[in-house]
Amino acid sequence: MNDNRTSRGIAGQEDEKTFTHLENPEGGGYHSSTPSTLSLIEGPASSTPTSQTPDAQPVAQEHQFVGVGPEQAELQGVGDSDSAYDSESLIGDDTETLASYITDYRYEHGRRYHAYKDGAYWGPNDEHANEIVDLAHHMYLITLDKKLHLAPIGEPHNVLDLGTGTGIWAIDMADQYPSAQVLGTDLSPIQPEFIPPNCVFEIDDVTLEWTWPPNYFDFIHLREMFGAIADWNYLFQQAYRHTKPGGWVEIVEHSVEPVAVNDSLPPDHFYRLWGRTVVDCGDKLGKSFRIWKEAKGHMERAGFVDVVEVRYIWPMNGWPSDRALKEIGRFNQLRLHDGVEGFMLRLLTTALGWSYERSQLFLAEMRNNIKDCKTHATYLEGTVVYGRKPQSAEATL
């Protein structure tokens, strides 16, 4: 056991833009842990690295879009708080005291937040927030054609999921790769008890120096860590150091600034104010909410090669006529409407210093706009970025 990681144990113990069409040939619903019936969409299959052979690999086009691009969707027609960091040491505490500390959650305005590194992350960890996280996982499976990742990882032995949240991705990954050991880390011990025997969860702060061995992980995965990391360059340097030569790192993020097809969103629309407000909160805290378009540069600076950026869109409601995007849009509308308080309340009251009452008025305005299905052709942009550590690389000690 190291000084900044607490194990829960095993098995529950504690560029030009290319648009391609996405369709659902079979219809029907989707389940977060069950492969969807959609077919993807990432452009020509030959454009993506397909093996982990040494460094002369084909490289995919930098910018491709998953699903129907916004312009094509429009043509198809419209259908129906840093200051809370705690530097006190826990060295020497017994297990019961440490476990009690980690689960002694912080409650603010009726929402529950993590206790370990209180304030380091903006989102709550209560049951409602966890349901929103699992809904997003379901949306990613639809978006990525029932894939848990796009990086061509082969058969990994050691997999790391940073900011695992409810652990749903890590659990699905352990099921898909039963010979791999999958480790999920988070600030909160909110993962389920009954998990695959090759899946482990630990309490860990990924912004600290990592204590795993260098050249250890075949695959490192990050998703929706926007607004949570102060030094992305350092994080990717750590990821590079601890990835095996030939191994992969993948980050999946989306924008918090809604946009519209052909830039048709009126200048005074509330969505523009909303996007600026979220980005301002991150800037005040020194934690970027624009990592979705910054990740590729960070990864290349860290030393990764064959870095690929794949773009996708999430409609703000069910406006697209494309069946898959319509379904994603409806789920996104639900996710944003029901999750907006968890996404923003702590940011507004801490980063901006707003009162609870002012914050709730702002959130109510956002909900009203989300419910307005007359707001057509709006969407959130997102990226999946993955890169490979060169086979010849040596860890920087």
N, C-alpha and C positions, 0 to 999 in steps of 0.2 A: 504494500500500500504506500502511495506517495502522499506528499503533503498537500496536493491540491486536487486529488481525485478520490472519490468515495464510491466503492463498488456496491452495486445492488445484488451481485452474485449471478449465478447461472440459473436459467429456467425459472425466472420469476422470484428468485430469492431476494431477495431485496436487491458585307458589301453589295453588283446590282441585285436588288431584291428579287428573288424568285418565288413566285406564289404557286403552290400546287394544291390540288383539290383533295379534300378530306371528305370521305363519305362513309356512311354507316349502312352497309348492304343488308344487314339483318334486322336493324331496328332494335327496339327493346331498350331496357334500362341497363344500368351499369352498377357494379358493386365495387367498392374501394379495394377489396382484396381479391376480386375476380377479374381476369383479363377482359377488356371490352372487345367488341366486335369491330371496332373501327380499323381502317387501314391507313397508314401514314405515308407519305407526305413530307419527306425530308429532301426531296429532289432525287436525282439519279443515284442509284445504289452505289455506283462506282466512285462517287465523289467522296465517300466517307472511308476513313481508315478501317480496315477490316481485320487486322491482326496486330499482334504485338511483336512482330519481327523487328530486328534492329533498324536503325533510324531512317532507312529509305522507304517510307510508307507513303501511299497516296494521301493527299490532304483534301478534305472536302472544301467546297466553296465557303467563304467566310460567312456570308449572310444568306440564309434560306429561311423560308417561313413554314412553320408547321400549320397545316390547315389552310383554309381559304384566306388569302390576303384581304385587307380591308377594302381596297379598290374593287377587287373582283366580287367581294361579298356585296358591295353596293350595286354593282352591275347586275347581279343576280336578282336584285330586288329586295325590299324590306318586307319581311313577313310580319305576322301578327306580333429614470433620472440618474444621469451621471454622478451627481453629487451624493448619491446614496451608496457608492462603492464602499465596501468595508474591508479594511486592511488588517483587521485583527486576526491573529493566528489561532487556528484550531488544533495545533499540534499538542499532543498530550491528552486531548479529550478522549474519554472512553467511547465505545461504540454507541451506547444508548444515548449519551449526551449529544453526540454528533448527529445521530439520526433524528433526535428530537429537535435539534436546531434546524436541520434541513427541512423538516416538515412543519415547523412553526411559521406557517405562511403569513404573509402580510395582507391585510384587508384594507382596501381603500374604496370608499363610495359603493360598497356592496359587491365589489369584485375581489377575487383572491389572486394574489401574485406570489411568485417564488420568494423564498426566504434567503437561500444561499445567493450571495452577491446581489442583495436586494437593490433594485433600481437599475441593474445592468441591462435588463430587457424590458421593453415597453408593454408586452402583452400579458394578460392574465393567464392563469393556469387552471381555472375552475372548469367545471363540467361543460358549461356552455361554450367556452373558448375551445375546449378540446374537441367538441363536436364540429366546430368550424374548421379546425385543423384537419380532421378526418374527411370533411367534405372537400376541402382543397385537394387532398390526396386523390380522391375520386376524380376530380377535374383534371389533375395532371395525368392520370391513367388514360382518360379519354383523349387528351391533347397529344400524348406521346404514343398513341396506338398501343395501349396496354403494356407499354414498356416501363420498367422501373428506372431505366437509364438509357442514354444514347451512346455513351462511350463504349467502344468495342473491347470489353474487358476480358473476354474469354471465360475461363473458369477460375474465379478468384479464390484465394485461400483466406486472406484477411481483409475485411471490409470495415470501414469506419463511417458512421453517419453522424455528422456534427449538427448539434441542435436538433436532436431527434424528435422532440416534442412528445406526442403520444406514443411514439415508437412504431407507428403503423408502416412506414417505409422499411424500417429495419426488419420488422417481422416478416413482411412480404418478401424481402430480399433473402432472409434466412430460409424461407420456404422454397424459393426459387433455386437457391444454391445450397443444397443441404450439406455439401462438403466444405463450405466456407464457414469461418467464424465471423459473425457480424456483431460489431460493437456499436451501440448507440449512446451518445453522450448528451446531457442536457443539464440545465440548472435545477430542474424539478424532477422528483421521482414520481411522475404521473403515469408511467407506463404500466400495462396490465401485468398481472401475476403469471398468467398462463401463456407462455411464449415457447417458441421452438427451442430445443436443447442447444442449438448452435447460435443462439442469440443472447447477448448480454447487454445490460444497461448500466451505465455509471454516471454519477453526478460529477460534472467537470466543467470548468470555465475554459473554453477554447482560446480565450484571449491571453491566457497565461502561457508560459513556456511549456511545451508538450514534453511529457516524460516517457512516452512510448519509445521503443528502439528506433533508430534511424533505419531507412530502407525496409520498412516493415509492412506497410499496407499495399495491397494490390489495387485497391480502389477506395477513394475518399469522396464522399457525397455531402453536399450542402444544399439546403433549400430554404427559401424564405428567411434568410438571415439579415434582410435589409433593416437598417436602422439599429442594428445590434452590435456592430463591429466598428471600433474607432480606427484601427490600423489594418486595412485590408492587405497592404503589401506584406506586413509581418505575418498575417495569417497564412497567406499563400506561400511565403518562405518556409513557414513551419510545415505546411502540407507537402511542399517539395522535399524537404529534408526527410520526412517520415514515409514518403511513398517509395516503393521499390523501383529500381530502374526498370523501365518498361511499363510501370503502373500508371494509372489514370486518376485524375481528379475532375469532378464534375460539379458545377454549381447551377442551380435553377432559381431564377428570380423573375419578378415582374415589376412593372412601373406602378407608381401610386398616383400618376397624373393622367386622368382620362383624356383621350384625344378622339377626334372624329375623322371619318373618311374625308379626304380632300380638305382637311383643316377647316371643316364647316362648323365647328363648335363656336357659338357666339362668344365674343370677348368677355361679355359680362355673365356668362353662364356660371352657375355655382360650382360646377366641376372644376373649372379653372382655379377658383379660389381654394377649393378643397385640395387640389394637387399642390398648389404653392404652399399651403399651410402645412401639409405633411412634410414636404421637403424642408421648409423652414425649421420645423421641429428637429429634424435630423441634423441640420446645419448647426443649430444652437447646442446640440448635444455632442457635436463632432462625430456623428455616425451617419453615413450617407444612406439615403433612400434611393439613390440612383445607381446602385451597384449592378443592376440589370444591364446597363450599357457601359459599365466600367470594368466588368469582370475580365473580359478578354485581355485588356491591357495589363491588368494586375497579374494574370496568369503568365503572360509572355515575359514580363519583367522578372518573374520568379524563376524563369528558366525552362518552363514547359514548352514542348514542341508539338507540332501537329495540332495546334489549338484551333478548334472549330466553334463557331457561333451559329446556333440555329435559333431562328426567331419564331414566335408564335403570338397569337392575339387571343384575348379573352373579352368577348363582347360584354357590355354592361347590362344587357338584358337579351331577350329572345328575338332581336330584330333581324338577324340574318335569315335568309331563306334556306341556306345550307343546313341540313338536319343536325349534323354534329355540332357546328358552331352555335346553332339555336339552342341545343341542349346545354352546351357549356355556358352560354349567355344566361340562360334561366337559372342555372346553378350559381353563377357568379352574382346575379342579382340577389338571390337569396343569401348567399354568403356575405355580401356587403351589407345588405339591409339588416340582417340579424347580428352581424359581427362588428358593426361600425363602432359601437361603444368600446368593445375590447381593443379594437385597432387604435383608437384615438384618445380615449379618456385620460389615460395617464400622461400621454404626450402633451395634451392641451393644458393640463393642470400643473405639470412640472416644467416642461421645456418652455412653455409660453406663460406660465403663471396665471392662467385663467381660473376664474371661480368655477365651481362645479355647475352652477346654474348657467353661466355663459357657455360652458362647454356643452351642456345638454341641449341648449338652443341651437348651437352649431350642428350637433349630431342629428337633431330632429330635421333641420333643413336638408342635410345630406340624405336622410331616409326618404323625405318627400321627393327629392330628385331621383333617387334610385327607383322609387315606385312608378315614376312617370315614364311609361312605355312609349310616349310620344317623342321622347328624346332618342332619335334613331342614329344608327351608324357610329355609335361611340364604343370605345373599347380600351382595354389596357394592353400595352405592349409587354412582351416578355422575351427572355432568352434562356436557352440552355447552352452553356459554354463548357467544353471539356478539352483537356490537354494531357499529353503524355510526358512523363519524365524520361529523358533519353536513356537508352540502354547503357551508354558509357558513363552515365553520371555517377558521381560519388557524393555522398552526403556531406554537407557543410557542417563540420563539427564546431 
